[in-house]
Amino acid sequence: MLTTTQKKVTKYHRLARDQRLLAWLTMAFLGAHAVVLFADMLPQPTAEIAISAAAVIWVSGYLACAVVVGVITNQLQMKPGILVLVAVLAFVPFVSLLPIIAVQARLNRFWKSLGLRPTIFGVDPALAEGLQYGTRCATCGYDLKGNESGVCPECGRRVGLIKP
């Protein structure tokens, strides 16, 4: 049985986790596209199996991407038009990734506005959660619990006083 503390996941942590999931799903979706495009280079029985597997990954991966885009759109309080684009472009190769990339870009702008440096997978969920509670340095992610100097000892950035 989970405790109340374990059940509670912060908004930033959830956003970071969802962005990371979306990045992995996007890569699987791209991989399925690549298999379909280059399947004719494989021997015949292998090509048929590869195309069948890629089709399953393509459809399920895209549906999963659509669900995660919906969740992120809701969390960031974005206009739902992006979901319409996801639905309309569902089976157009490569073009269907544009709304997903747009959501990733919006999330990266959000993290940058908080002083974080996102990678292709977004930011570390623990760092995002610590930033929300003010217990981590926005520059290097150093845990600032108990810091009374107002300066991050790792990178030297001025930070507010952190209450333990």
Buried (B, 14 or more C-beta within 10 A) or exposed (E): EEEEEEEEEBEBBBBBBBBBBBBBBBEBBBBBBEBBEEBEEBEEEEBEEBBEEBEEBBBBBBEBBBBBBBBBBEBEEBEEEBBEBBEEBBEEEEEBBEBBEBBBEBBBEBBEEEEBEBEEBBBBBEBBBBBBEBBBBBBBBBBBEEBEEEBBEEEEBEBEEBEE
